[in-house]
């Protein structure tokens, strides 16, 4: 079955963030701190329900854009500020929201039964958001395809998530500055793993 190496994924993420640092680091900083700034200003202004909804939509959109850009770079595309904010539609945002909701509910319910099934469900559905962003698939198709490509790799995925947390913690320990390198490393590693699993399953079909 399709699988991958956790150490290779992290190494790939490290090299990718070094190669693309001049664009990707400022890009992530902007897309991360703009929503935080907007949220702060809205709280000061006492924004109502409509403003809060608008902020949520902006947050979802920017989160998807970052994932999309990461995938595009992994695929060898040249991404710049001029073309970075492309490729995400309103319908994809809706599907992304419901995929995230279904995954959270399913994993939460499985965790209530016992921890192991919760982890299996979480890892099995972990690539569903990528399918929405990458292939524009529907909610259930995204979840089903994630379940398919992670078969035989869920333990590896869990290991990758553990190592990713450790990488981020290490970045935090390094006076917080290390996060500027740790977070992009993890993002590229995750996108690389998705593409690796997705490509291998398609090739084997």
HELIX and SHEET records of a PDB file:
HELIX    1   1 UNK A    6  UNK A   19  1                                  14    
HELIX    2   2 UNK A   21  UNK A   45  1                                  25    
HELIX    3   3 UNK A   49  UNK A   74  1                                  26    
HELIX    4   4 UNK A   90  UNK A  113  1                                  24    
HELIX    5   5 UNK A  115  UNK A  124  1                                  10    
HELIX    6   6 UNK A  128  UNK A  135  1                                   8    
HELIX    7   7 UNK A  139  UNK A  149  1                                  11    
HELIX    8   8 UNK A  154  UNK A  173  1                                  20    
HELIX    9   9 UNK A  179  UNK A  204  1                                  26    
END                                                                             
